[in-house]
Amino acid sequence: MIKPVVTQNHPWVIVRTVIITQSHTVARFANRQDAEDHLRFLRRTIPNGGFEIMFEPPEDVKENLNIELLTISQKRV
């Protein structure tokens, strides 16, 4: 499956927490500084918005990390 360019190159995400178990992606950024700048803007314009910055690695990195963690845990057994 081909992933959208936006999710591949923009791992920094601003999310808005609606309730504890639910959040919505507001924006994606290629670097953390841009995400922090936009977060400051959002917090000034919507003070009680519940915005946070998260790092969301690309899927291939997540898969590799999961495989490595599984391998490490199997070696300990």
Secondary structure, DSSP 8 states (H G I E B T S, - for coil): ----HHHHH--EEEEEEEETTEEEEEEEESSHHHHHHHHHHHHHHSTTS-EEEEE---HHHHHHHHHHHHHHHHHH-
